[in-house]
Amino acid sequence: MRSVTPEIIRRQVVLEELDLAPDATRAVVVRRHVEGIDYRRALWLVPLAGGRPRPLTGGLSRDSHPRFSPDGRRIAFLSRRASGDAPDDAVDEPDRARINKQIWIIPVDGGEPWPLTRTRHGIEGFAWSPQGDRIAFWGPTDPSPILVGERSDGREPTTRRITAGGWRWDEEGLRDHRTHLAVVAVRRGARPLRLTEGDFDVVAPAWDPDGQSLVFCAARHELADLHPRPSVFRVGSGQRHRELVEIARLGGLVESATPSPDGRWLALLGVDVDDAPDDAAPTLFVTPSDGTAAPMPLAADLDLPVGAWIDTDLNGWATSARIGPFWDVDGDGRPSLVALASRRGRCLPWRFPLPAGHGRPQPLVEAEAACWALSVAEGAVAVLGTLGGRAMELMTVEDDAFRTVTSLGSRWQRAYSQPLVEDRWVAGAGGPIEVWLASPPGAGGAPLPLVVDVHGGPLGAWAPAPSLEVQMLVSAGYRVALPNIRGSAGYGAAWIHAHMGHWGEVDAEDVLSVVDDLVAEGLADPQRLGLLGLSYGGFLVNWLIGAAPDRFAAAVSEAGVANQVAAWALSDSGPDYNRRSRLGDPLTPEGVELLWRQSPLRNVRLIRTPLLMLQGQSDLRCPPADNEQLFVALRSLGRTVEYVLYPESYHVFAITGRPDRRIDRNRRMLDWFRRYLA
């Protein structure tokens, strides 16, 4: 068996997206692989009853978001491929500087794909109409509320006039255009009809069953740019710029609205608590489709988040999780909703009985799985997910268990030695802490150099499937501890609430409890302890090496936070993020003191641990301007510190970035620990 080295990134394959055919006889998935310094994505058709999967697209394609038509005969998908025969009378010519994602149509049983749209700024998503004759799509549109002057020949405009927040977003860059909704007939040369306009963004549209209207989420209130609280609106599908009607809202926010098959109800995913704080988990509600009654919670006492709140790069992270909900019936023919929910590092499909109060939600399967995409049709439930340490595959739920259908996503793992992963519980001041402990095969109980890897969020949670960086560290001879400390999602509201406004306190205490336990058990060498973390994990690395001086022999901090006072305004989502996590704001002296109390920079004089800082230059979530303050301060104190800045790289480039940069990042991480923990 080969050791896992940074070059594994060139061999990794990820199954990213999933859709079931309406008759549930087959599925379409997206298979991603590396080619050179880029990624290629192709659609694969998978028969569920047996038979070999076959590629629908290939070559140099970059295809995503596949969806079967209602009759199951065609698949629409998004692609960046060049279109020589795109309709000339579509909305606009493509942007000259790049090829944007457009909608393409391909026959399921054979034939070449053809382009349905050619919009100037590309398309973010789409949905087939119930009759299959039209497609609704959404994406950036003109005119821009920010740009002054025209772009030409790839050059920037005269200026950008900014009067509100929300003009930047990580992995998008500068958001020059609002996202709006349009519909287009599914035929060559059809001209789209735009349905919405205004100073707001359309989110998660879905068709009403009669095909005459759509529902979507949008934040249209004052200060929505800094504190988005989307509610649900309806718009007719056959008239340009029709007046919008608000039909549902929650106290916090609505993430999506899904009409029932009979059109009488809407299933809402959201939070019904003012300001939607971090300890208020997103959950499901139902409400009359006409907005005549208040939404009713389906799982008021579940105390778990609906969604994929898990951390493992075996899911690729390049696409958003498809979590549902889907309308379905249970084994007795009673209506229900099926959605992904996260519990203790596992993410599984759950069934939510209807109407509200008629039974408790239950997982359809109990397994060491972390699901990322869900699709439901004709009573069949399919997911893409990891199982144990295996990479993501297509699985169906049968007889209360998962049946693995494909080997497309995990075959590459077979040649590589995999870590032994143990599920441990460690006593902590706030209660038991779940820890995934990854060790080299054959290491037994010998004390090894230990790296504690802190997940992001803080509303993330480590899963049973170890990330590639964990596999690399284990192959290099380290144990890796993956603790789900206070603040992690999936352990109840109290576990999160204890962390809110107390960064660097309860979380640091939990990490040190885990280290103490592993040292006491003889599994970790107390002289060779390392820290690793990305995003919030990077914050906690920065904090711990100052709060626990000389405890750790080496640390690697990636895209973390150093100065919470500055990060409030520098981050693309700072004001809303700080409000929901109760970190505070710098608008009063008391607020500044609260933020500074939770800032690693305040402890900089105490830091003596050699620190490697990794940073994406285009990171808008935890930008370089914040982290460079810590680097300059450490450099001025003569400490051992190195700062590596990756061009054209966003917040989670370590997982989604250009392959050569990801490889370089992992080489530097391994070299740093080898230098100071060997």
Sequence and secondary structure as in RCSB ss.txt:
>XXXX:A:sequence
MRSVTPEIIRRQVVLEELDLAPDATRAVVVRRHVEGIDYRRALWLVPLAGGRPRPLTGGLSRDSHPRFSPDGRRI
AFLSRRASGDAPDDAVDEPDRARINKQIWIIPVDGGEPWPLTRTRHGIEGFAWSPQGDRIAFWGPTDPSPILVGE
RSDGREPTTRRITAGGWRWDEEGLRDHRTHLAVVAVRRGARPLRLTEGDFDVVAPAWDPDGQSLVFCAARHELAD
LHPRPSVFRVGSGQRHRELVEIARLGGLVESATPSPDGRWLALLGVDVDDAPDDAAPTLFVTPSDGTAAPMPLAA
DLDLPVGAWIDTDLNGWATSARIGPFWDVDGDGRPSLVALASRRGRCLPWRFPLPAGHGRPQPLVEAEAACWALS
VAEGAVAVLGTLGGRAMELMTVEDDAFRTVTSLGSRWQRAYSQPLVEDRWVAGAGGPIEVWLASPPGAGGAPLPL
VVDVHGGPLGAWAPAPSLEVQMLVSAGYRVALPNIRGSAGYGAAWIHAHMGHWGEVDAEDVLSVVDDLVAEGLAD
PQRLGLLGLSYGGFLVNWLIGAAPDRFAAAVSEAGVANQVAAWALSDSGPDYNRRSRLGDPLTPEGVELLWRQSP
LRNVRLIRTPLLMLQGQSDLRCPPADNEQLFVALRSLGRTVEYVLYPESYHVFAITGRPDRRIDRNRRMLDWFRR
YLA
>XXXX:A:secstr
 B   GGGGGT  EEEEEEE TTSSEEEEEEEEEETTEEEEEEEEEESSSS  EESS TT BEEEEEE TTSSEE
EEEE    TT  TTSS    TTS   EEEEEETTS   EE    TT  SEEEE TTSSEEEEEEEESS SSEES 
 BTTB  SEE   SS SEETTTEE  SEEEEEEEESSTT   EE   SSS  EEEEE TTSSEEEEEE  STTTT
TS   EEEEEESSSTT   EEEE  SSEEEEEEE TTSSEEEEEEE STT  TTS  EEEEEETTS S  EES T
T  S BS   B GGG SSS  B   EEEE TTS EEEEEEEEETTEEEEEEEESSTTSS  EES  SSEEEEEEE
EETTEEEEEEEETTEEEEEEEEETTEEEE   TTTGGGGGB   EEEEEEE  TTS EEEEEEE TT TT  EEE
EEEE STTT  B SS  HHHHHHHHTT EEEEEE TT TTS HHHHHTTTT TTTHHHHHHHHHHHHHHHTT EE
EEEEEEEEETHHHHHHHHHHHHSTTS SEEEEES  S HHHHHHHSTTHHHHHHHHT   TTSHHHHHHHHHT G
GGGGGG  S EEEEEETT SSS HHHHHHHHHHHHHTT  EEEEEETT  TTHHHHS HHHHHHHHHHHHHHHHH
HH 
